[in-house]
Each structure stands twice: as structure tokens, then as C-alpha cells.
Amino acid sequence: MPGTYLLWVMAPEIASEAQPGQFVMVRTSEGYDPLLRRPLSIHRVARGEREHGALALLFAVVGRGTNWLAQRKEGEAIDLLGPLGHGFKVDPPPRNLLLVAGGVGIAPLVFLAQRGIAEGHQVALLLGASAKAQLYPAHLIPPEVNLLVATEDGSVGRRGMVTHLLADHAPGAEQVFACGPISMYQALADMSRKGMFEGKSVQVSMEVRMGCGRGACYGCALETKSGLRLVCKDGPIFELKDLIW
């Protein structure tokens, strides 16, 4: 995945409390330039005894802050605040979970897949990208996950958008979880209006610019059917049906 980085951090206190869908605010400089921290989803939490207390962050370099983060070396320290926000809600008992990832939107869903498998759920992952080179490596996905792929250029899997896979797999799912670009969420909302997810929970991870990450600055306010909600405090996970497009 050119321009995308996987960073492992020893952060035992955060790792022990983290839930799939939550995030951390990362200071992406040694000083105060850039001033604001960057919100990054918790991508994975290590389960091995040797790596206990480690968590992974998956991110694309899009500016000075993430470029600085991508250059960190083993043994260096970074400043994290978290875990923050409300994560995905998986209903008991064990059920069929459908995960939909668009590009780097895979970031919070691998942690969810890990947790889902550990709790006895059946997990299917629809993974989409523009081309083969942009696909998240399959060997990093838990082997118990049923993986299905779509690429826009047809280089791997089905040709087209990842949402094109939903017609075949949404009917058998009991809960749906998604992370990706706004255009993908809009496509999901259109499908929902046409009855594809009738009676099912569809939870999406909203990614917006944040100031504080703790609900103090109101910089991440989002319009919902229940009024304004803060992505950092009330989210980042929202029910698709509650959002206004």
C-alpha cells in the first residue's frame, strides 16, 4: 500500500482498555508544529505474550504531521491520548458479522474482526481498493475471516466498488460495520433506503478533522436526526440511519 504505514507502539494502558472502533489522538511533532494532534483508529492490539501491551496504527501520509509520524524509528517515544470515543457495538449471542472496508478504512475493522472471531462470531470482510497495490495485505487479516475483494480496475477480485459486493452478502449478515470514504457511506445510505439492510444495524466509523478529541472544542460536530453530535465524544461510530446526508 504505497504511502501507507503500519506503526506498532508499546502502550499497555491504552491497549488494555481499547475497544474496536475507538481511536487515539497522536501528537505528530516533537514540538507544537503542527499544533493539533491527529486522530488515528486503533488498528490492532497484540495478543502474544511477548508483544503484550502493543497496539498498531495504520495511516496514510497526507501532510506534515503524518509524514513526521511515518519517520519514527524503533525506540523513539510518541505522545498518545486515548483510547477515545465509543467503539462498535456487537450484539450477543454469536452471529454473522459483515465488515465493509474502503481503502485505508480497513484501519479499525481488523481489530473488530480480531475481537469478533475471539468471541465466536462468524466474520466476513468485504475489502475494496482502487487497484491491487492499494489492497491491505491478506496475510495480516485473521485467517478465520471470510475475505472477499473488489478493485476498481479489476486487478484483483471483482471489478468495481466494494459496495457492489453487498447484494450477495448483506442478506446473510445480522450486523454490518463499515469504514471508508463518505462516498461509500452515501452509497450505503442509498442501499438502505431501498431496503437492503431492513431491520439490521449498520454502523459506520466517521472520520473528520478534530481539535481536542475530548468534546471540548466542538470542532467535529456532525448533523444527525437527533441533532448535533460530536464525532470524538458521541462517535466515531454512528448508526447509518441516524446520519443526515
N, C-alpha and C positions, 0 to 999 in steps of 0.2 A: 504494500500500500504506500506508494510514493508520497512523501510529505507527511506521513502519519507515524506517530511514535507510541511505543508501549513502555511505560516507566513504572518500575517497581519501587515502592517506598516502604521502609520499616516504620510503621505507625501503629503499635499494638493497641493503644486505647481506642483509636478510630476503628481499626479493623475488628475489634471485639464487639463493637456496638452497631456497626454498619448493617443496613438492610438494603436489598436490591432496589434501585431507583433513587437512593439518596446520593448526595454529592459532597464535595469538599470545595472550599474556596482556597485557591493557591496564590501565594504571593510570588509573582513571576519576575522578580528582580532582587538584587542584593540591597537596594535602597528603596526609593519611592518613585521610581520612574520605570515602567508605568505605575501610577499611584494605586489603581484599583486591582484587587485580586481577580483571578479568573475562576469561574465555576466549572468544575470538571466532574463528570459522573464517576462513581466508584465502579471500576470495570470488573475487577475480580478480587477475591480475598483468598490468600493462600491457605491451604488446608494441611499441608505437610508439616510434620513436627519441626523440621529444620527451618522452614520458612515461616513458622507461626508468627503472626503479628504483621505480616506484609500485606499490602494492598497494591493493586495495579491501577494506573490511569492510562487511558487511551485517548490521544488527542491529535488533531491536525494542526500544523503550523499555519497560522493565519495572520500573524502580526508580531510585533516586537516581544510581547510577553511570552507567547507560546514558543517563539524562536529561542528565547533565553532558556526556557524550561527544557527544550529539546537538547540543549548543550550540556546539561548537568551530567556529572561523572560519578561513578561509584564512590561512596564515602562522603560525598557532599551532603549538606543539610538544606532542606527547603522548609518553608513555613506553611503549614496546612491548618485550616479551620474546619472542623466537621466532627462527625457526619451531620449534615444539614438536610432539612426538608423532610417530606413524607414520601415513603417508598411505595412500590407496587403492593397491592392487596390481593393475595391469593386466597380464595375461599376453600375451606375444607369441605368434604374429605378429598382424598386424592382424585384428580380429574385431568381432563385433556386441556393442556395449555398451548396456545398458539402465539408465537412471538414473531413480530414483523419488524425487520431492520432495514433501513435505507442508508447505505454508505457507513459513515462513522457512527450512525445511530445504533450500531451494534454495541456501543460502549456500555450502557447499563444492562443490556439484555443477556450478556454472558453470565454475569453474576446472578441474574434471575434464573437462568437455565440451570446453573450450578445448584442453587437452592431448591428449585423445583424438583430436580432429579433426586436430591438428597431426601426430600420429603415424600417421595413416592409418586409424584405426578408423571404423567406422560407429556413430554415436551416436544413440540415441532417448531422449527425455526425457519422462517422464510427470509432469506438473505438476498438483498439486491445491491447492485452497484452498476456503474456505467460500463465497466469492462473488467476482464479477468484480473488485470493488475490492481484494481481497486477493491477486490474482494478480501474480506477478512480471512486469514488462513484457517482452513477447515480443521487442521490438526490441533488448534487451540480451543476448539469447541468440544464440550464434553461428549464422549463417544456415544453415550446413550441418547443423545438428541437426534431426532429425525430431521436432517438438514435438506432443504430444498432451495435451489439457487436460480436467480434470474439476472441477466445482464442486458443492458440496453442495446449493446451491439451484437448480442448473441454469441459471444466468445465462450461462455460457459452457461450451462443450464438453458432455461427458457429465454427466448428473446423478448425483451420488453421490460416494463416496470415490475417491481416486486409485488405491487398490488394486483397484477394480472394473475398471480398465483392464488389469490384469495378465494375465487369462485370454487375451486376444487377442494380447499382445505378449511374454510371458515365453517361450513355446516357441521363438521365433526368436532369443532372446538367448543369448550364450555366457557372459557375466558380468553380474551385477546389482549395482547400487550404490544405496544408499538413505540418505536423511536426512529425519527428520521426528519427530513425537511418538512416545512409547512405544506408544500405542495402534496406530499404524501398524505398528510393529515386531512387535507381538503378532499383528496380522493376517497379516503376512508369515510369522511362525513357524507359524501355523495352516495357511497355504497350503503351507509347506514340508513339514509333517507329512503332508499329503495328496498329496505327490508332485509339486507344481507345479515345483519347482526341482531335480528329481532330477539329480544329477551336476554341478550348477552351483555356482559360487562366488557367494554373496550376502553382500556386505559392507555393514555399517551403521555410521554415524557416531553414537557415543553422546555425548550432551550431558548432563553432570551438573555439580553445583557443585564447584568446585575451590578449593584453598587456595593451593598454591605453583605448580602447573603443571609441576613437575620431579621428582615422585616422592618427595619428602622427607616430606610431612605425612600421606600415606595417607588423605587426606580424600575421595578419589574412587575408593575400592576398589569393585570390581564382581565379583559372583559368576559364575564361568564353570565349564564342565565340567573345566577344568584347574586349578581353584582360584581364589583371589582374584587379580584383575589390576587394575592401576591405569589408569584411563582416560587420564590425562595422559601416562603413560610407555609403557604397553603398547598403548594405543589412540591416538587416539579411535576408530580403525577396527577393527572386530571382525568375524569371520565369524559370521553369524546362527546357524549350527548350534552354535557354541561357547558361546552365551549360555544362561543358565538363567532362565526366565520364571516 
